[in-house]
Amino acid sequence: MLKQIAFALTRTRHAAWWLPKWLERRLPALDIEGDRLGPAPAPAVPESVPLTPSTAD
């Protein structure tokens, strides 16, 4: 059964994922990958923590 489904999806290519416009408008827009969030903010580093190892031992 799974081979038949995979064959059908392979043969139809992009048409397998086509939705009618009326249905596309009614479905919510999901952002699974988080593309709309933008770049991640830089992590906050306290100023008392040195960024490089100390060599004054």
C-alpha positions in Angstrom: 0.0 0.0 0.0 2.8 2.5 0.9 4.6 1.7 -2.4 1.4 2.6 -4.3 1.1 5.9 -2.4 4.7 6.7 -3.0 4.4 5.9 -6.7 1.3 8.1 -7.0 3.1 11.0 -5.4 6.1 10.6 -7.6 4.0 10.5 -10.8 1.9 13.6 -9.9 4.9 15.6 -8.6 3.7 19.1 -7.5 0.1 18.3 -8.3 0.0 16.0 -5.3 0.3 19.1 -3.1 -2.1 21.3 -4.9 -5.1 22.8 -3.0 -8.1 24.5 -4.3 -8.0 28.3 -3.6 -11.2 28.2 -1.4 -9.6 25.5 0.8 -6.2 27.2 0.9 -7.9 30.4 2.2 -9.7 28.5 4.9 -6.7 26.7 6.3 -4.4 28.4 8.8 -1.0 29.5 7.6 1.5 27.4 9.6 5.1 28.5 9.9 6.7 25.3 11.0 10.3 26.2 10.1 10.0 29.6 11.9 10.9 31.7 8.8 8.7 34.6 9.8 10.5 35.0 13.2 13.6 36.6 11.7 17.1 36.1 12.8 17.7 34.9 16.4 18.9 37.5 18.8 22.5 37.4 20.0 22.9 35.6 23.4 23.3 37.9 26.3 26.8 37.6 27.9 27.4 39.3 31.3 30.3 41.7 31.2 31.9 40.1 34.2 32.5 36.9 32.3 35.7 37.0 30.1 35.2 35.9 26.5 38.8 34.5 26.2 40.7 32.3 28.7 42.9 34.2 31.1 46.7 33.8 30.6 47.7 35.7 33.8 48.1 32.7 36.0 
